[in-house]
Amino acid sequence: MRTSIEDRWAAVLWIDYLLAALAVGIHVLVIRSTGSSDWLSWIDSSQRTDLYAAAAGVVSAIGGLSTIAVSLYTAANGERLRAVRAQHHEELRRSWRSLIQSTALCCLLLLISLSLDREKDPLSCRFVFEYAMVFAALRFMRLIWLFDHMMQVSDADLVGDDQAAVPVRDPDWLRRRQRAPR
């Protein structure tokens, strides 16, 4: 069951956009209905803009590290890893590209928040910041998951462990992926 959920999550990259919007939407609903829990309105505009700038720096740094992860992945040359790349090159390329693009999107959203935030935040751009941070967290979880799975395959090649197989996945995943509209 867990593997099936992971495979579906791995195949559906757009779900992160939806989950981030849902999380922020629920937070906005709580704020509007209760009048509380708006933690970013508790600090003044200069503190918020400092937070936005710091977050943009952190997201950029992690994005840079993700490109290093892609470099490590492409440099690995074991038999199992070559087989995975040969069989799933399109999906892997789409996932890596999506992860790097999402870093740029998050930085853009954070810079928009930084430039639009004013005292009392009349445009509610703090919610753009919240969306960017939730989305970045989801994408970084995806990055770690993908990198970990690729390193498991690579490590199995390095130690020459015949017992270590390619990570288990739902056998119907590739067939569903090929039928999915693009």
FENURZI-V709217 format. One record per backbone hydrogen bond with DSSP energy under -0.5 kcal/mol. NH is the residue of the N-H (numbers start at 1). CO is the residue of the C=O. Records with the same first field share a line. If there is no record, write none. Layout:
# FENURZI-V709217
NH = CO ; CO
This chain:
# FENURZI-V709217
5 = 1
6 = 2
7 = 3
8 = 4
9 = 5
10 = 6
11 = 7
12 = 8
13 = 11
15 = 12
16 = 13
17 = 14
18 = 14
19 = 15
20 = 16
21 = 17
22 = 18
23 = 19
24 = 20
25 = 21
26 = 22
27 = 23
28 = 24
29 = 25
30 = 26
31 = 27
32 = 28
33 = 29
34 = 30
35 = 31
36 = 30
39 = 37
41 = 38
42 = 38 ; 39
43 = 40
48 = 44
49 = 45
50 = 46
51 = 47
52 = 48
53 = 49
54 = 50
55 = 51
56 = 52
57 = 53
58 = 54
59 = 55
60 = 56
61 = 57
62 = 58
63 = 59
64 = 60
65 = 61
66 = 62
67 = 63
68 = 64
69 = 65
70 = 66
71 = 67
72 = 68
73 = 69
74 = 70
75 = 71
76 = 72
82 = 78
83 = 79
84 = 80
85 = 81
86 = 82
87 = 83
88 = 84
89 = 85
92 = 88
93 = 89
94 = 90
95 = 91
96 = 92
97 = 93
98 = 94
99 = 95
100 = 96
101 = 97
102 = 98
103 = 99
104 = 100
105 = 101
106 = 102
107 = 103
108 = 104
109 = 105
110 = 106
111 = 107
112 = 108
113 = 109
114 = 110
115 = 111
116 = 112
117 = 113
121 = 118
124 = 121
127 = 124
129 = 125
130 = 126
131 = 127
132 = 128
133 = 129
134 = 130
135 = 131
136 = 132
137 = 133
138 = 134
139 = 135
140 = 136
141 = 137
142 = 138
143 = 139
144 = 140
145 = 141
146 = 142
147 = 143
148 = 144
149 = 145
150 = 146
151 = 147
152 = 148
153 = 149
154 = 150
155 = 151
156 = 152
157 = 153
158 = 154
159 = 155
160 = 156
161 = 156
162 = 160
165 = 163
173 = 170
176 = 172
177 = 173
178 = 174
179 = 175
180 = 176
